[in-house]
Amino acid sequence: MILRDMTANDIDAVLRIERQVHAHPWTRGNFSDALAVGYLCKVAMLDGGMLGYAVLMRGVDDAELLDIGIAARHQRQGWGRKLLEAMLALAREPGKQRAVLEVRAGNVAARNFYRNAGFVEIGLRKDYYRAQNACEDAILMGREL
Ligand SMILES: CC(C)(COP(=O)(O)OP(=O)(O)OC[C@H]1O[C@@H](n2cnc3c(N)ncnc32)[C@H](O)[C@@H]1OP(=O)(O)O)[C@@H](O)C(=O)NCCC(=O)NCCS
């Protein structure tokens, strides 16, 4: 797996995966904004094709993972864990203690994935994700960087 910076030219391929694997996908605008504000945006390549991607926001004393996706046909082979650890390693710096993230309560696979990577639940935002006919809680998770 090769990790490289995401560029605007990658967004089409990133969106193809995002729409395939996420029940509530980010939009093109979300990814271009993430690039424009300077979040850590990486794509993971395997044999010339895109395996996945991740976006992380570096805060003053913590790092927040905002999005991660692995193409469906490559899931459950350890790539997500490798990508997650690589992102956290890039965010690690003196004084930065914690990695945090928010996950939808109903996204059991992702909650399991993060738990497997050492994240624990540290909070809950009731009805945080609001849609027309349903609300969903956000679970906050954290671990040492
Ligand atoms: C979450 C995601 C990134 C995991 O990527 P992945 O490459 O499949 O994960 P890994 O193979 O590294 O899995 C590591 C561990 O996480 C857990 N896990 C991963 N996917 C899981 C699933 N669908 N169901 C239950 N546990 C799962 C398992 O414990 C797994 O270890 P195991 O395969 O030895 O049992 C991927 O499923 C994905 O892209 N999901 C859609 C997008 C999403 O929900 N992103 C997170 C919210 S932003």
The ligand as an SDF file (V2000), in Angstrom:
LIG
                    3D

 48 50  0  0  0  0  0  0  0  0999 V2000
  -14.5800    0.8780    8.3510 C   0  0  0  0  0  0  0  0  0  0  0  0
  -13.6410    0.4730    7.1920 C   0  0  0  0  0  0  0  0  0  0  0  0
  -12.7190    1.6580    6.8300 C   0  0  0  0  0  0  0  0  0  0  0  0
  -12.7830   -0.7140    7.6630 C   0  0  0  0  0  0  0  0  0  0  0  0
  -11.8600   -1.0480    6.6300 O   0  0  0  0  0  0  0  0  0  0  0  0
  -11.3490   -2.5500    6.4160 P   0  0  0  0  0  0  0  0  0  0  0  0
  -10.1520   -2.5070    5.5560 O   0  0  0  0  0  0  0  0  0  0  0  0
  -12.4740   -3.4060    5.9730 O   0  0  0  0  0  0  0  0  0  0  0  0
  -10.9640   -2.9410    7.9230 O   0  0  0  0  0  0  0  0  0  0  0  0
   -9.8630   -4.0220    8.3890 P   0  0  0  0  0  0  0  0  0  0  0  0
   -9.8330   -5.1820    7.4540 O   0  0  0  0  0  0  0  0  0  0  0  0
   -8.5800   -3.3180    8.6680 O   0  0  0  0  0  0  0  0  0  0  0  0
  -10.5590   -4.5000    9.7540 O   0  0  0  0  0  0  0  0  0  0  0  0
   -9.9030   -4.4790   11.0070 C   0  0  0  0  0  0  0  0  0  0  0  0
  -10.8960   -4.9890   12.0440 C   0  0  0  0  0  0  0  0  0  0  0  0
  -12.0050   -4.0720   12.1670 O   0  0  0  0  0  0  0  0  0  0  0  0
  -13.2200   -4.8370   12.4180 C   0  0  0  0  0  0  0  0  0  0  0  0
  -14.1270   -4.7120   11.2640 N   0  0  0  0  0  0  0  0  0  0  0  0
  -13.8550   -4.1880   10.0440 C   0  0  0  0  0  0  0  0  0  0  0  0
  -14.9320   -4.2450    9.2400 N   0  0  0  0  0  0  0  0  0  0  0  0
  -15.9080   -4.8170    9.9630 C   0  0  0  0  0  0  0  0  0  0  0  0
  -17.2550   -5.1730    9.6750 C   0  0  0  0  0  0  0  0  0  0  0  0
  -17.8200   -4.9440    8.4690 N   0  0  0  0  0  0  0  0  0  0  0  0
  -17.9970   -5.7710   10.6470 N   0  0  0  0  0  0  0  0  0  0  0  0
  -17.4590   -6.0130   11.8630 C   0  0  0  0  0  0  0  0  0  0  0  0
  -16.1720   -5.7160   12.1910 N   0  0  0  0  0  0  0  0  0  0  0  0
  -15.4110   -5.1300   11.2530 C   0  0  0  0  0  0  0  0  0  0  0  0
  -12.7750   -6.2860   12.5900 C   0  0  0  0  0  0  0  0  0  0  0  0
  -12.4800   -6.4680   13.9580 O   0  0  0  0  0  0  0  0  0  0  0  0
  -11.5230   -6.3330   11.7200 C   0  0  0  0  0  0  0  0  0  0  0  0
  -10.6470   -7.3570   12.0930 O   0  0  0  0  0  0  0  0  0  0  0  0
  -10.9010   -8.8500   11.4970 P   0  0  0  0  0  0  0  0  0  0  0  0
  -11.1810   -8.7030   10.0200 O   0  0  0  0  0  0  0  0  0  0  0  0
   -9.6060   -9.5570   11.8050 O   0  0  0  0  0  0  0  0  0  0  0  0
  -12.0830   -9.3800   12.2470 O   0  0  0  0  0  0  0  0  0  0  0  0
  -14.4430   -0.0120    5.9450 C   0  0  0  0  0  0  0  0  0  0  0  0
  -15.3670   -1.0120    6.3620 O   0  0  0  0  0  0  0  0  0  0  0  0
  -15.2250    1.0880    5.2520 C   0  0  0  0  0  0  0  0  0  0  0  0
  -14.7270    1.7240    4.3360 O   0  0  0  0  0  0  0  0  0  0  0  0
  -16.4830    1.2890    5.6840 N   0  0  0  0  0  0  0  0  0  0  0  0
  -17.3700    2.2660    5.0820 C   0  0  0  0  0  0  0  0  0  0  0  0
  -17.0110    3.6580    5.4610 C   0  0  0  0  0  0  0  0  0  0  0  0
  -17.1150    3.8970    6.9580 C   0  0  0  0  0  0  0  0  0  0  0  0
  -18.0570    3.4890    7.6240 O   0  0  0  0  0  0  0  0  0  0  0  0
  -16.0880    4.6030    7.4970 N   0  0  0  0  0  0  0  0  0  0  0  0
  -16.0070    4.8740    8.9230 C   0  0  0  0  0  0  0  0  0  0  0  0
  -16.8600    5.9850    9.3600 C   0  0  0  0  0  0  0  0  0  0  0  0
  -16.2070    7.5380    8.7940 S   0  0  0  0  0  0  0  0  0  0  0  0
  1  2  1  0
  2  3  1  0
  2  4  1  0
  2 36  1  0
  4  5  1  0
  5  6  1  0
  6  7  2  0
  6  8  1  0
  6  9  1  0
  9 10  1  0
 10 11  2  0
 10 12  1  0
 10 13  1  0
 13 14  1  0
 14 15  1  0
 15 16  1  0
 15 30  1  0
 16 17  1  0
 17 18  1  0
 17 28  1  0
 18 19  1  0
 18 27  1  0
 19 20  2  0
 20 21  1  0
 21 22  1  0
 21 27  2  0
 22 23  1  0
 22 24  2  0
 24 25  1  0
 25 26  2  0
 26 27  1  0
 28 29  1  0
 28 30  1  0
 30 31  1  0
 31 32  1  0
 32 33  2  0
 32 34  1  0
 32 35  1  0
 36 37  1  0
 36 38  1  0
 38 39  2  0
 38 40  1  0
 40 41  1  0
 41 42  1  0
 42 43  1  0
 43 44  2  0
 43 45  1  0
 45 46  1  0
 46 47  1  0
 47 48  1  0
M  END
$$$$
